[in-house]
Structures are given as C-alpha cells and as structure tokens.
C-alpha cells in the first residue's frame, strides 16, 4: 500500500482504503480502473488516495484508528456543529461516546509511529482536522502519563476546538489566496466565538472549554487572542497548539499543498521556546513517523523507492524498497536498510514542496 497523488493514478492500480464523503461511501476498498474516477475525486477536492500496486505490494501502512472509528467521529462532529448552528445547543453525549472510541483505540495502538492521512473531500477539512488533532493530542497526553479522566477532558476540548469557525464567513475561511490583514483579524475571532459557544453546555468543563480560546496562543506571548505566555497557559493549550499546527501543515488545504512530515517537524523545532513548549515538541516528535510506510522517497545517491518499514527508534533511517536506479533505469526491486548504508540518507519525499509563508492560514 502507498499514498499517491490523484495525478499519479494508473490503470493497474487498486484502491487500498475506502473513500467517504459526508459519511457516505463513494469508493470502496478494492476498486480498480481508478482512472475513470479522477475527475470526480478532483471535483471533491480529494488530491490523494491509498493504492495497491506491484511497487507497494505487501507494504503495510499502520494507523492508530480504524476507518470505522474515524468516520464515526467525523460524523459526530458534523452533527454537533449542525445542531449547534440550528438550535444553539451542543449534544455532548455523542462527543463523549466518540472520545471513548478514540481513547480505546489509541491505547491499543500506542506503540505505532503515527502519520495520519485521512482521505476526504476538501469541504470536510474541519471535521478531519478536528479528529486528527485530537488523536495527536491524546497520544502526547498518553506519553505524558495522563490518566483516562484527564485524557477525556483534553479530548472534549480538542475535538471542539474549532467550533467557532461555524461563525466565520465560508468564502474567507476557505479563501485560496493569502488572507489580507483585515481578513486575518476577522478569522482570529473564531477562538473567542468558540469559547463563548461552549459556555452553553454546562457538562463541558472550563478546562476543556479553554482550549478553544487558547489553542493559537504562543508561550512567548505572540499568539492570540490574549497574548498569554508561559505559565499563563495550561498544558492542555500547549499540547493542542502543537497538534493543531502539525496537522494543519501536513494536510492539503485550499490555499497550499501539504507539507511533508519532515518539513512540519522542522518547523516545530524552529519555534521551540518561542511559539511552542520545547519539552512537549520533543516528546511529540517521538510519536511521529518522519517517513511513513508507503511514502515515495529519493535517496542522496539518486535512487528512488518506497518506504517499506521503520527501524524502531531511528525514524530518519527506514528500510526502503528501491524501484528506480540513479540513472532512471528500472530493474528488479530490492530493499535498502538505511541503518546498514550510513553514507546514504533520504534526500526528499514526494511531498517535499517549496514552502511559502502561509502563517495567516495555518490551523
């Protein structure tokens, strides 16, 4: 199995993971002749899919969540946002049940290096982002030794951290170009709007609610809306700030392509001690697969291959299945263990893009 861009689809490829839109199955696992679906996928804003082909045969791409649980959680968030828009109330029961599912699966798969690539339509981004950010936050909380009750409080606040975006004009929220200063100031209001919205639900603790208000604060005081810093921020806020930005960067957005895991990790490290808590970033990065299984990579000697499996504890040196030589020729595939060839490293992966300053749209 491997993740590819829809522009790379070929006739002999088979869909490896199902694709859903608004909770409905639109392409089942095992679907072949994928070329006929390219236009429909692009129309929905789906730019990547998981496929099975000869190159990726036998490669497993582990996930901490089952497709079923991920879809249950997304549908719960969708219905929660819809109910709040229509009736001004938050139905917390469904949220709590979804969080119980998340925590159960995360604890079962706590040793899996994670790379969350949820395939869905572009207008599903808010729901996909809410689930993925919650997974990242819970995994970090588990690493920090949080008890179940505190994990639940963290998860409730995280899964609802962007509820304030329901008040933001859709055309500005999903603008393809860079936001103007005025538009950016307007979008920033989603933090306070979300916090006030959550006050309508007495069963949500203040500790959970505060996440919606403070997930864009920075430990040096340069964040918003209040410019809080250091110990003025609860650890929940510091955790979600990291999880929120990392997932946003590694997701395809309407205004930019996704960043590679490596690029996003470098960005987090760059802002350690300023935007993000250094200890939390270091712990978080221990959970991430830098080059996930199924990722196409180019080595420094020019060979191209697919990451086959990880070397535990050595994320920058996985085992790579080579399918193209440095001169462009294609021979019989073979594996290269980068722990055995220390003079060679990964030069780039297929999601290495030129990074523009998109700071006004991250999150």
C-alpha positions as CSV (number, residue, x, y, z in Angstrom):
1,X,0.0,0.0,0.0
2,X,1.1,3.5,-0.6
3,X,-0.2,7.1,-0.7
4,X,-0.2,8.8,-4.1
5,X,-1.5,12.0,-5.7
6,X,-4.5,11.6,-7.9
7,X,-2.3,12.9,-10.8
8,X,-0.3,9.7,-10.4
9,X,-3.2,7.2,-10.8
10,X,-2.6,4.5,-13.4
11,X,-4.9,1.8,-14.8
12,X,-3.3,-1.1,-13.0
13,X,-3.7,0.4,-9.5
14,X,-6.3,-0.7,-7.0
15,X,-7.8,1.4,-4.2
16,X,-6.4,0.3,-0.8
17,X,-8.5,2.3,1.6
18,X,-12.2,3.3,1.1
19,X,-13.1,6.9,0.5
20,X,-16.1,8.6,2.2
21,X,-17.8,11.9,1.7
22,X,-20.2,13.3,4.3
23,X,-20.4,9.8,5.9
24,X,-21.3,8.1,2.6
25,X,-19.0,5.5,0.9
26,X,-18.1,6.8,-2.5
27,X,-15.3,4.4,-3.5
28,X,-14.9,1.0,-1.8
29,X,-11.6,-0.7,-1.0
30,X,-10.6,-2.9,-3.9
31,X,-12.0,-0.6,-6.6
32,X,-9.9,-0.9,-9.8
33,X,-9.7,1.1,-13.1
34,X,-9.2,4.2,-10.9
35,X,-8.6,6.5,-13.9
36,X,-12.3,6.9,-14.5
37,X,-12.7,8.5,-11.1
38,X,-10.0,11.1,-11.3
39,X,-12.3,14.0,-12.3
40,X,-14.9,13.2,-9.6
41,X,-12.1,13.0,-7.0
42,X,-10.6,16.3,-8.1
43,X,-14.1,17.9,-8.1
44,X,-14.5,16.9,-4.4
45,X,-11.0,18.3,-3.6
46,X,-9.6,14.8,-3.0
47,X,-6.0,15.0,-4.1
48,X,-4.5,11.8,-2.6
49,X,-5.6,8.2,-2.3
50,X,-4.1,5.0,-0.9
51,X,-3.5,2.4,-3.6
52,X,-2.1,-1.2,-4.0
53,X,0.2,-1.9,-6.9
54,X,3.2,-4.0,-7.8
55,X,5.6,-1.5,-6.3
56,X,3.9,-1.3,-2.9
57,X,2.7,-5.0,-2.6
58,X,3.0,-6.2,0.9
59,X,3.8,-2.8,2.5
60,X,1.6,-2.2,5.5
61,X,0.7,1.4,6.5
62,X,-0.4,1.2,10.1
63,X,-3.0,3.6,11.5
64,X,-3.9,4.2,15.2
65,X,-7.6,4.5,14.2
66,X,-9.8,2.2,12.2
67,X,-11.7,3.7,9.3
68,X,-15.0,2.9,11.1
69,X,-14.0,4.9,14.2
70,X,-12.6,7.8,12.2
71,X,-15.9,8.1,10.3
72,X,-18.0,7.8,13.4
73,X,-16.0,10.7,15.0
74,X,-16.2,12.9,11.9
75,X,-20.0,12.3,11.6
76,X,-20.4,13.1,15.3
77,X,-18.6,16.4,14.8
78,X,-20.5,17.3,11.7
79,X,-23.8,16.6,13.5
80,X,-22.7,18.6,16.6
81,X,-21.8,21.6,14.5
82,X,-25.1,21.3,12.6
83,X,-27.1,21.0,15.8
84,X,-25.4,24.0,17.4
85,X,-26.0,26.1,14.3
86,X,-29.7,25.2,14.2
87,X,-30.6,25.0,17.9
88,X,-27.7,26.8,19.7
89,X,-27.1,23.7,21.9
90,X,-24.3,21.1,22.0
91,X,-25.2,17.5,22.3
92,X,-22.3,16.2,24.4
93,X,-23.4,12.5,24.6
94,X,-22.3,11.7,21.0
95,X,-19.0,13.5,21.6
96,X,-18.3,11.6,24.7
97,X,-19.0,8.2,23.0
98,X,-16.7,9.2,20.1
99,X,-13.9,10.1,22.5
100,X,-14.3,6.8,24.3
101,X,-13.7,5.1,21.0
102,X,-10.7,7.2,20.2
103,X,-9.0,6.6,23.6
104,X,-9.7,2.9,23.4
105,X,-8.0,2.5,20.0
106,X,-5.2,4.8,20.9
107,X,-4.3,2.9,24.0
108,X,-4.4,-0.4,21.9
109,X,-2.0,1.1,19.3
110,X,0.1,3.3,21.5
111,X,3.4,2.0,20.1
112,X,2.6,2.7,16.4
113,X,4.5,5.6,14.9
114,X,1.8,7.8,13.5
115,X,1.2,9.6,10.2
116,X,-2.5,10.5,9.9
117,X,-3.6,10.8,6.3
118,X,-7.4,11.0,6.3
119,X,-8.7,11.0,2.8
120,X,-11.8,13.1,2.3
121,X,-13.4,16.0,0.4
122,X,-11.9,19.5,0.8
123,X,-15.0,20.8,2.5
124,X,-14.7,18.1,5.1
125,X,-11.4,19.6,6.3
126,X,-12.7,21.0,9.6
127,X,-14.1,17.6,10.7
128,X,-11.0,15.7,9.6
129,X,-8.7,18.2,11.3
130,X,-10.7,18.0,14.5
131,X,-10.3,14.3,14.7
132,X,-6.7,14.2,13.7
133,X,-5.7,17.0,16.1
134,X,-7.5,15.1,18.9
135,X,-5.6,11.9,18.1
136,X,-2.3,13.8,18.2
137,X,-3.1,15.5,21.5
138,X,-4.3,12.2,23.1
139,X,-1.1,10.4,22.0
140,X,1.0,13.1,23.5
141,X,-1.1,13.1,26.7
142,X,-0.7,9.3,26.9
143,X,3.1,9.8,26.6
144,X,3.0,12.3,29.4
145,X,1.2,9.8,31.7
146,X,-2.2,11.4,31.7
147,X,-5.0,9.4,33.4
148,X,-8.1,8.5,31.5
149,X,-10.3,11.2,33.0
150,X,-7.8,14.0,32.1
151,X,-7.4,12.5,28.6
152,X,-11.2,12.8,28.2
153,X,-11.2,16.4,29.3
154,X,-8.4,17.2,26.9
155,X,-10.2,15.3,24.1
156,X,-13.5,17.1,24.5
157,X,-11.9,20.5,24.3
158,X,-9.7,19.4,21.3
159,X,-12.3,17.8,19.2
160,X,-14.4,21.0,19.6
161,X,-11.5,23.5,19.4
162,X,-12.6,24.9,16.0
163,X,-16.3,25.1,16.7
164,X,-16.0,28.9,16.4
165,X,-15.4,28.6,12.7
166,X,-19.1,28.0,12.1
167,X,-19.5,31.8,12.6
168,X,-16.8,32.7,10.1
169,X,-17.7,33.5,6.5
170,X,-17.1,30.4,4.4
171,X,-15.6,32.4,1.5
172,X,-13.0,33.9,3.8
173,X,-12.4,30.7,5.8
174,X,-11.7,28.8,2.5
175,X,-10.1,31.5,0.5
176,X,-7.5,30.2,-1.9
177,X,-5.2,33.2,-1.7
178,X,-3.4,34.7,1.2
179,X,-5.6,36.5,3.7
180,X,-5.5,40.3,4.0
181,X,-4.6,41.7,7.4
182,X,-8.3,42.6,7.8
183,X,-9.5,39.1,6.9
184,X,-6.9,37.6,9.2
185,X,-8.1,39.6,12.2
186,X,-11.6,38.5,11.3
187,X,-10.7,34.8,11.2
188,X,-8.9,35.1,14.5
189,X,-12.2,35.8,16.2
190,X,-13.1,32.0,15.9
191,X,-11.2,31.4,19.2
192,X,-13.4,33.7,21.3
193,X,-16.6,32.8,19.4
194,X,-15.9,29.1,20.0
195,X,-15.2,29.6,23.7
196,X,-18.4,31.5,24.2
197,X,-20.3,28.8,22.2
198,X,-19.0,26.1,24.5
199,X,-20.3,28.0,27.6
200,X,-23.8,27.0,26.5
201,X,-23.0,23.4,27.5
202,X,-22.8,23.0,31.3
203,X,-21.4,19.5,31.1
204,X,-18.2,20.7,29.3
205,X,-15.7,21.8,32.0
206,X,-13.9,25.1,31.9
207,X,-10.6,23.2,31.5
208,X,-12.0,21.7,28.2
209,X,-13.6,25.0,27.0
210,X,-10.4,27.0,27.4
211,X,-8.7,25.0,24.6
212,X,-11.0,26.7,22.0
213,X,-9.9,30.1,23.3
214,X,-6.2,29.5,23.7
215,X,-5.0,27.0,21.0
216,X,-3.4,29.8,19.0
217,X,-1.6,31.3,21.9
218,X,2.3,31.1,22.0
219,X,4.4,30.6,25.0
220,X,6.3,33.8,24.2
221,X,3.1,35.9,24.2
222,X,2.9,36.5,20.5
223,X,-0.2,34.4,19.9
224,X,-3.9,35.4,20.0
225,X,-6.4,36.4,21.2
226,X,-5.0,37.4,24.6
227,X,-1.2,37.2,24.1
228,X,-0.8,34.8,27.0
229,X,2.6,33.3,27.7
230,X,4.5,30.7,29.7
231,X,2.8,29.6,32.8
232,X,-0.3,31.6,32.0
233,X,-1.2,28.8,29.6
234,X,-2.5,25.4,30.8
235,X,-0.6,22.4,29.5
236,X,-3.8,21.5,27.5
237,X,-3.4,24.7,25.5
238,X,0.3,24.0,24.8
239,X,-0.4,20.4,23.7
240,X,-3.2,21.4,21.3
241,X,-1.2,24.3,19.9
242,X,1.4,21.7,18.7
243,X,-1.1,19.1,17.5
244,X,-3.2,21.8,15.7
245,X,-0.4,23.3,13.7
246,X,1.2,19.9,12.9
247,X,-2.0,18.5,11.5
248,X,-2.8,21.7,9.6
249,X,0.7,21.8,7.9
250,X,0.6,18.1,6.9
251,X,-2.9,18.4,5.4
252,X,-3.7,19.6,1.9
253,X,-5.5,23.0,2.1
254,X,-7.4,25.1,-0.4
255,X,-4.5,27.6,-0.5
256,X,-1.5,25.3,-0.5
257,X,-0.3,21.7,-0.8
258,X,0.5,19.7,2.2
259,X,3.9,19.8,3.8
260,X,5.9,16.7,4.3
261,X,6.2,15.3,7.8
262,X,9.9,16.3,7.9
263,X,9.1,19.9,6.9
264,X,6.4,20.2,9.6
265,X,8.7,18.7,12.2
266,X,11.5,21.1,11.3
267,X,9.0,24.0,11.7
268,X,8.0,22.8,15.1
269,X,11.7,22.6,16.1
270,X,12.4,26.0,14.7
271,X,9.8,27.6,17.0
272,X,10.7,25.6,20.2
273,X,10.9,28.0,23.1
274,X,9.0,30.8,21.2
275,X,5.7,29.5,19.9
276,X,5.9,26.0,21.3
277,X,7.0,24.4,24.5
278,X,10.3,22.7,23.9
279,X,9.8,19.6,26.0
280,X,6.3,19.0,24.6
281,X,7.6,19.3,21.0
282,X,10.4,16.8,21.7
283,X,8.0,14.3,23.2
284,X,5.5,14.8,20.3
285,X,8.2,14.2,17.6
286,X,9.0,10.9,19.2
287,X,5.5,9.7,18.2
288,X,5.7,10.7,14.5
289,X,6.8,8.7,11.5
290,X,9.1,11.1,9.7
291,X,8.9,9.0,6.5
292,X,5.8,6.8,6.9
293,X,5.5,3.4,5.3
294,X,4.3,3.7,1.7
295,X,6.0,7.1,1.1
296,X,7.9,7.5,-2.1
297,X,11.4,8.8,-1.4
298,X,14.6,9.8,-3.2
299,X,17.9,8.9,-1.7
300,X,21.0,11.1,-1.8
301,X,22.6,8.7,-4.3
302,X,19.7,9.3,-6.7
303,X,17.8,6.0,-6.3
304,X,14.0,6.2,-5.8
305,X,11.9,3.9,-3.7
306,X,9.1,3.3,-1.3
307,X,9.5,3.2,2.5
308,X,8.8,-0.4,3.4
309,X,9.1,-0.4,7.2
310,X,10.6,1.5,10.1
311,X,13.7,0.9,12.1
312,X,12.4,1.4,15.7
313,X,13.8,4.4,17.4
314,X,15.6,5.5,14.2
315,X,13.0,7.5,12.3
316,X,15.3,9.0,9.7
317,X,16.7,5.7,8.6
318,X,13.8,3.3,7.5
319,X,14.0,0.3,5.1
320,X,13.4,1.4,1.5
321,X,12.2,-0.7,-1.4
322,X,14.1,0.5,-4.4
323,X,12.3,0.5,-7.8
324,X,14.3,3.1,-9.8
325,X,18.1,3.4,-10.1
326,X,20.0,6.6,-10.0
327,X,20.3,6.6,-13.9
328,X,16.5,6.3,-14.2
329,X,16.6,2.6,-15.1
330,X,14.1,0.2,-13.6
331,X,15.4,-3.2,-12.5
332,X,14.2,-5.9,-10.2
333,X,13.1,-4.3,-6.9
334,X,15.2,-4.8,-3.7
335,X,15.4,-3.4,-0.2
336,X,17.9,-1.0,1.2
337,X,18.2,-0.7,5.0
338,X,19.5,2.8,5.7
339,X,20.9,1.6,9.0
340,X,23.3,-0.6,7.0
341,X,24.2,2.1,4.5
342,X,25.1,5.0,6.7
343,X,26.6,7.1,3.9
344,X,23.1,7.4,2.3
345,X,20.1,9.3,3.6
346,X,16.8,10.3,2.3
347,X,17.1,13.5,0.3
348,X,13.4,14.2,-0.2
349,X,10.0,12.6,-0.3
350,X,7.1,13.0,-2.7
351,X,5.5,15.7,-0.5
352,X,8.6,17.9,-0.4
353,X,7.2,21.2,-1.7
354,X,8.6,24.8,-1.8
355,X,7.2,26.4,1.3
356,X,5.7,29.8,1.2
357,X,4.8,31.9,4.2
358,X,1.3,30.9,4.9
359,X,1.3,31.7,8.6
360,X,-2.0,33.6,8.3
361,X,-3.9,30.5,7.3
362,X,-2.3,27.7,9.5
363,X,-4.7,25.9,11.9
